[in-house]
């Protein structure tokens, strides 16, 4: 349960950052994609830690 909450928190922070940066820059599809790859990489790392 705690892992799910942590993943949700990370995703929420990344989404807020992406929204803030989107206001500053009109064309940001690449940056949003880079945030998602970061989120996915962090979740994979967290899942590996929990499975050990």
Secondary structure as UniProt FT lines:
FT   HELIX           2..24
FT   HELIX           29..51
//
